[in-house]
Amino acid sequence: MDIASITPQPFTYSVVHPSTGEPIGLSVRLLSTEDKRWKAVERRITDEANKRRMRGKPLTAVEIEQNRVDLIASVVDGFEFDKGD
C-alpha cells in the first residue's frame, strides 16, 4: 500500500447518553479535519482574523465562539436516526 494514496474518510459516531452510555439512536457522520471543507473554513477564519488584527480590531468573544461553531459544523457530513424495532 502506497501511503501517499491514503485519503481522509468520514467516520460515523453513534451518540450515547452521557449518564448511561447507551446509544440514543442517532449517528453522526464526521469528516476528517484534513478534509477540504474543514480546511476551507479554517483558512477563511484565519484570513479574516489576520486582516482584523492588522487593522487593530481583534475578534470579539462572540466572533471567536461563532468561528468555533462554523468549524465544528464544517465536519458534520450528515446524520441518521436508527430505525428502531
C-alpha positions as CSV (number, residue, x, y, z in Angstrom):
1,M,0.0,0.0,0.0
2,D,1.3,3.4,-1.0
3,I,1.0,5.8,1.9
4,A,0.5,8.7,-0.4
5,S,-2.7,7.1,-1.6
6,I,-4.4,7.3,1.8
7,T,-7.2,9.8,1.8
8,P,-9.3,11.1,4.8
9,Q,-12.6,9.1,5.2
10,P,-15.7,10.0,7.0
11,F,-16.2,8.5,10.5
12,T,-19.6,7.5,11.9
13,Y,-20.1,8.2,15.6
14,S,-23.0,6.7,17.5
15,V,-24.2,9.3,20.0
16,V,-24.6,7.8,23.5
17,H,-26.5,9.0,26.6
18,P,-24.0,10.8,28.8
19,S,-25.1,9.1,32.0
20,T,-25.8,5.6,30.9
21,G,-23.5,5.2,27.9
22,E,-26.4,3.7,25.9
23,P,-26.9,4.6,22.3
24,I,-29.7,7.1,21.8
25,G,-30.5,6.1,18.3
26,L,-28.6,8.9,16.5
27,S,-25.4,8.5,14.4
28,V,-23.4,11.5,13.1
29,R,-21.1,11.2,10.1
30,L,-18.0,13.3,10.7
31,L,-15.3,14.4,8.2
32,S,-11.6,14.4,8.9
33,T,-10.0,17.7,9.9
34,E,-7.9,17.0,6.8
35,D,-11.0,17.3,4.6
36,K,-11.1,20.1,2.1
37,R,-14.3,21.5,3.6
38,W,-12.8,21.8,7.0
39,K,-9.6,23.3,5.6
40,A,-11.6,25.9,3.6
41,V,-13.5,27.1,6.7
42,E,-10.3,27.1,8.8
43,R,-8.5,29.2,6.2
44,R,-11.3,31.6,5.9
45,I,-11.4,32.1,9.7
46,T,-7.6,32.5,9.9
47,D,-7.6,35.0,7.0
48,E,-10.3,37.1,8.5
49,A,-8.7,37.1,11.9
50,N,-5.3,38.2,10.4
51,K,-7.0,41.0,8.5
52,R,-8.7,42.2,11.6
53,R,-5.5,42.0,13.7
54,M,-3.7,44.1,11.1
55,R,-6.3,46.8,11.3
56,G,-6.0,46.8,15.0
57,K,-9.5,45.3,15.5
58,P,-9.2,41.9,17.2
59,L,-12.1,39.4,17.1
60,T,-14.7,39.7,19.9
61,A,-15.5,36.7,22.1
62,V,-18.8,36.3,20.2
63,E,-16.9,36.1,16.9
64,I,-14.4,33.6,18.2
65,E,-17.3,31.4,19.5
66,Q,-19.0,31.6,16.1
67,N,-15.8,30.6,14.4
68,R,-15.6,27.5,16.6
69,V,-19.2,26.7,15.7
70,D,-18.5,27.1,12.0
71,L,-15.5,24.8,12.2
72,I,-17.5,22.1,14.0
73,A,-20.4,22.4,11.6
74,S,-18.0,22.1,8.7
75,V,-17.1,18.5,9.7
76,V,-20.6,17.2,10.1
77,D,-21.4,15.4,6.9
78,G,-24.7,14.0,7.9
79,F,-26.7,12.1,10.5
80,E,-29.0,9.2,10.7
81,F,-31.7,8.2,13.1
82,D,-31.8,4.5,13.9
83,K,-35.0,2.9,12.6
84,G,-35.7,1.2,15.8
85,D,-37.6,-2.1,16.4
